[in-house]
Amino acid sequence: MHKRKFFARCVALAALVAAAALPAAAQSYPTKPIRLVVPYAPGAITDIGARLIAERMSVILGQQVLVDNRGGAGTRIGMQQVIAAAPDGYTLLFANSVTHGSMPALSKSLAFDPIRDLVPVVPVFSYTSILVCHPSVTANTVQELIAYAKKNPGKLTNATAGPGTGHDLMGGLFNSLAGVDLLHVHYKGAGPALQDVLGGTADCIYGGGDVKQYVQSGKLKAFATSGTTRDPDFPNVPTMEEAGVKGFNVSWWQGLAAPVGTPPAVIAKLNAAANEALKDPQLLKRASGLSLRPVGGSPADLGRMMREDMAKFAKIVKDANIPLQD
């Protein structure tokens, strides 16, 4: 009995030591570079947003936040790498409305649960998408595009960043609501998809602020934005609703998430660093030029956004009868 009591006291003491050591460890965190996994190929608006926040957080934290592009399988490859990583704050996911919205909604099954297996850290940016096409597309308005697509089913192509991505969902939603059949062509990321649209190999794509320069230079033709109100960076471009595609209202967020089990004190330190980064004038200027709106907030704020998008996109897919994917 004496030995049992002694053992119990040792266990209790060890637990107290571990609990006391956690804040101290978090206080010294980070002591090495942090890997920020972007589940896309380089070059798209998500990759750009990740690099903006990573660059400033590196300065604030005193350790490099290194962007690691792990595109493929509609964000699943990058997500699985983060979920499998040690929950120590040194591997993070640049999450968005795809990882916690359109991808799960479009998937027949998943080997993981985005809500259960990842913890929210901080919301970073928000933005809306814009439907753009190569100038060789003869239509100049959404209604002209719809009319052409109805006369030529399957001839126009919609380039996507891969199955289950935002491009895929918006293309499916447009097809369903407009009663057309733009053929989806899947790429391993939005960057390669955009390059093919710029080159005329594919016809259309849903871009973000990364397409602004091409619209202004005439290399791409803008048709409509995806949000409920006009995008301030594209004031002369109507929303899909204004263009006659009723029910097409889609906006996006970007944020940081970590493997479940990451210490709360580490989450808090990362959250504080990101919120501080979002106040930097240079970052704000660069983000504005890309149509990225700074958000910021608490882990709970991002958690709410994640849950809302999971429900919202599931409803969109169901109501529009968009086919699910393996």
C-alpha positions in Angstrom: 0.0 0.0 0.0 2.9 2.3 0.9 4.4 1.7 -2.5 1.1 2.4 -4.2 0.7 5.7 -2.4 4.3 6.7 -3.3 3.7 5.8 -7.0 0.4 7.8 -7.0 2.2 10.8 -5.5 5.0 10.5 -8.2 2.4 10.4 -11.0 0.6 13.5 -9.5 3.9 15.3 -9.2 4.9 14.5 -12.7 1.5 15.8 -14.0 2.1 19.1 -12.0 5.6 19.5 -13.5 4.3 18.9 -17.0 1.5 21.4 -16.5 3.9 24.0 -15.1 6.4 23.4 -17.9 3.9 24.0 -20.7 3.7 27.7 -20.4 7.5 27.9 -20.1 7.9 25.9 -23.3 5.3 28.1 -25.0 7.2 31.1 -23.8 10.4 30.1 -25.5 8.4 28.9 -28.6 9.5 29.0 -31.4 13.0 27.8 -31.2 13.2 26.6 -34.8 11.6 27.4 -38.2 7.8 26.8 -38.6 6.5 25.0 -41.6 3.3 26.5 -43.1 1.8 23.9 -45.4 -0.2 25.4 -48.3 -2.3 22.6 -49.9 -1.9 24.1 -53.4 0.8 24.5 -56.0 2.7 27.9 -56.0 1.3 31.0 -57.7 -2.4 31.1 -56.7 -4.2 33.6 -54.4 -4.0 31.1 -51.5 -0.2 30.7 -51.9 0.2 34.5 -52.2 -1.9 35.1 -49.0 0.2 32.5 -47.1 3.5 34.1 -48.2 2.3 37.6 -47.1 1.4 36.5 -43.6 4.4 34.1 -43.3 6.9 36.9 -44.1 5.6 39.2 -41.5 5.1 36.6 -38.8 8.7 35.5 -39.3 9.8 38.9 -38.2 7.5 39.0 -35.2 8.3 35.5 -34.0 12.0 35.7 -34.6 12.0 32.4 -36.5 11.3 31.8 -40.2 7.8 30.7 -41.2 8.5 28.7 -44.3 5.8 28.1 -46.9 5.7 24.5 -48.1 3.5 23.9 -51.1 1.9 20.5 -51.0 -0.8 20.6 -53.6 -2.9 17.8 -55.0 -6.1 15.8 -54.4 -8.2 18.9 -53.8 -6.1 20.0 -50.7 -6.2 16.5 -49.1 -2.5 15.8 -49.5 -1.4 19.0 -47.7 -4.1 18.5 -45.0 -3.1 14.9 -44.3 0.5 15.9 -43.8 -0.4 18.5 -41.2 -2.8 16.2 -39.4 -0.1 13.5 -39.2 2.5 16.0 -37.9 3.5 16.4 -34.3 1.2 18.8 -32.5 4.0 21.1 -31.4 3.3 24.3 -33.3 6.0 23.7 -35.9 3.7 22.4 -38.6 0.7 24.5 -39.6 -1.9 24.5 -42.3 -2.9 27.5 -44.4 -6.6 26.6 -44.3 -9.4 28.1 -46.2 -13.0 27.7 -47.3 -11.9 24.8 -49.5 -10.2 22.7 -46.8 -13.1 23.4 -44.4 -16.0 23.9 -46.9 -16.1 23.0 -50.6 -13.7 20.0 -50.5 -15.6 18.1 -47.7 -18.9 19.0 -49.3 -17.9 17.6 -52.7 -16.3 14.4 -51.3 -18.1 11.1 -51.1 -15.8 10.2 -48.1 -12.8 11.5 -46.3 -10.1 9.7 -44.3 -10.1 12.5 -41.8 -12.4 15.1 -40.3 -11.3 18.8 -40.9 -13.0 20.0 -37.7 -12.0 17.1 -35.4 -8.4 16.7 -36.6 -7.4 20.4 -36.9 -7.6 23.2 -34.5 -8.2 26.8 -35.5 -5.5 29.4 -34.9 -6.5 32.6 -36.6 -8.5 34.0 -39.5 -6.2 35.9 -41.8 -7.8 37.2 -45.1 -11.1 37.1 -47.0 -11.8 37.6 -50.6 -14.3 37.0 -53.4 -13.7 35.3 -56.7 -14.2 36.6 -60.2 -15.0 34.6 -63.4 -12.6 35.5 -66.1 -12.0 34.0 -69.6 -9.4 34.2 -72.3 -10.1 37.1 -74.8 -10.7 34.5 -77.5 -14.0 33.7 -75.9 -16.5 35.7 -78.0 -19.0 36.4 -75.2 -18.7 39.7 -73.3 -21.4 39.3 -70.6 -22.5 36.4 -68.4 -25.8 36.1 -70.3 -23.9 35.9 -73.6 -21.6 33.3 -72.1 -24.6 31.3 -71.0 -26.2 31.6 -74.4 -23.0 30.4 -76.2 -22.5 27.5 -73.7 -26.1 26.3 -74.3 -25.6 26.3 -78.0 -22.2 24.6 -77.6 -22.4 22.2 -74.7 -19.1 20.9 -73.5 -17.1 23.2 -75.8 -16.1 25.9 -73.2 -13.7 24.7 -70.5 -13.5 25.8 -66.9 -9.9 25.4 -65.5 -9.8 24.3 -61.9 -7.2 23.8 -59.2 -8.3 20.2 -58.9 -11.4 18.1 -57.8 -13.1 19.5 -54.7 -11.5 22.9 -54.9 -13.3 26.3 -54.9 -12.9 26.5 -58.7 -14.6 23.1 -59.0 -17.5 24.1 -56.7 -18.1 27.4 -58.4 -18.0 25.8 -61.8 -20.4 23.2 -60.8 -22.7 25.8 -59.2 -22.6 27.9 -62.3 -23.4 24.9 -64.5 -26.3 24.0 -62.3 -27.9 27.4 -61.8 -27.3 28.6 -65.4 -28.3 25.2 -67.0 -25.1 24.9 -69.0 -22.2 22.5 -69.3 -18.8 24.1 -69.1 -16.3 21.2 -69.1 -14.1 21.1 -66.0 -10.4 20.6 -66.7 -8.6 19.8 -63.4 -5.0 20.9 -62.7 -2.6 20.3 -59.8 -3.2 23.8 -58.5 -4.6 27.2 -59.4 -1.3 28.5 -60.7 -0.9 26.0 -63.5 -4.7 26.4 -64.3 -4.4 30.1 -64.6 -1.3 29.9 -66.9 -3.3 27.7 -69.3 -6.2 30.2 -69.4 -3.7 33.0 -70.0 -2.2 30.9 -72.8 -5.6 30.1 -74.3 -5.3 26.4 -73.7 -8.3 26.6 -71.4 -11.2 29.1 -71.6 -12.3 30.3 -68.2 -11.3 30.2 -64.5 -12.5 31.7 -61.2 -9.6 33.8 -60.0 -9.0 36.1 -57.0 -6.9 39.2 -56.8 -4.1 37.4 -58.6 -6.0 38.0 -61.9 -6.5 41.7 -61.4 -3.4 42.7 -63.4 -4.4 40.5 -66.3 -7.9 42.0 -66.4 -6.5 45.5 -66.4 -4.0 44.7 -69.2 -6.7 43.0 -71.3 -5.1 39.5 -71.1 -8.3 38.2 -69.4 -11.9 39.2 -69.8 -13.9 39.7 -66.6 -17.5 38.5 -66.4 -18.8 38.5 -62.8 -17.7 38.4 -59.1 -18.9 35.7 -56.7 -19.9 37.7 -53.6 -23.2 39.4 -52.5 -21.9 42.9 -53.3 -19.5 44.2 -55.9 -15.8 43.9 -55.3 -14.3 47.3 -54.7 -11.3 46.3 -56.9 -13.7 45.4 -59.7 -16.4 48.1 -59.4 -17.5 47.8 -63.0 -17.9 44.1 -62.9 -21.4 42.8 -61.8 -22.0 40.1 -59.2 -23.3 36.8 -60.4 -26.7 37.8 -58.9 -26.7 41.1 -60.8 -25.7 39.2 -64.0 -28.8 37.0 -63.7 -27.4 33.9 -62.0 -29.7 33.8 -59.0 -28.4 32.0 -55.9 -24.7 32.3 -56.8 -23.3 33.9 -53.6 -19.8 32.6 -52.6 -17.0 34.2 -50.6 -13.9 32.8 -49.1 -11.6 33.1 -46.1 -8.0 32.1 -45.4 -6.5 31.2 -42.0 -4.1 29.2 -40.0 -4.8 25.8 -38.4 -2.8 23.3 -36.5 -2.8 19.6 -35.7 -5.2 18.7 -32.9 -3.4 18.5 -29.6 -1.2 21.6 -30.2 -0.8 23.4 -26.8 -3.2 26.2 -26.2 -0.4 28.5 -25.2 1.4 27.9 -28.6 -1.9 28.6 -30.4 -2.3 31.8 -28.4 1.3 32.9 -29.4 0.7 32.2 -33.0 -2.7 34.0 -32.9 -1.1 37.1 -31.4 1.7 37.1 -34.0 -0.7 36.8 -36.9 -3.0 39.6 -35.5 0.0 41.8 -35.1 1.2 41.0 -38.6 -2.2 42.0 -40.0 -1.7 45.6 -38.7 1.6 46.1 -40.6 1.1 48.9 -43.2 3.3 47.3 -45.8 1.4 44.0 -45.6 -1.9 45.8 -45.7 -0.9 47.7 -48.8 0.3 44.5 -50.6 -2.9 42.6 -49.6 -5.1 45.4 -50.8 -3.4 45.3 -54.2 -4.4 41.6 -54.4 -8.0 42.1 -53.2 -7.3 40.3 -50.0 -9.2 41.8 -47.0 -7.5 41.4 -43.6 -9.7 39.7 -41.0 -7.9 38.7 -37.8 -9.5 37.6 -34.6 -9.5 34.7 -32.2 -9.2 30.9 -32.7 -12.9 30.8 -31.7 -13.7 33.2 -34.6 -12.0 31.0 -37.1 -13.7 27.9 -35.6 -17.1 29.5 -36.1 -16.1 30.3 -39.8 -15.0 26.7 -40.3 -18.3 25.3 -39.0 -20.4 27.8 -40.9 -18.6 27.0 -44.2 -18.9 23.2 -43.7 -22.6 23.6 -43.4 -23.0 26.3 -46.1 -21.1 24.5 -48.8 -22.8 21.2 -48.0 -26.1 22.9 -48.6 -24.9 24.5 -51.8 -23.8 21.2 -53.2 -27.0 19.5 -52.1 -29.4 22.2 -53.4 -27.5 22.6 -56.7 -27.3 18.8 -57.1 -23.6 19.0 -57.8 -22.1 15.5 -58.2 -19.9 14.2 -55.4 -16.4 12.9 -56.1 -14.3 10.1 -54.9 
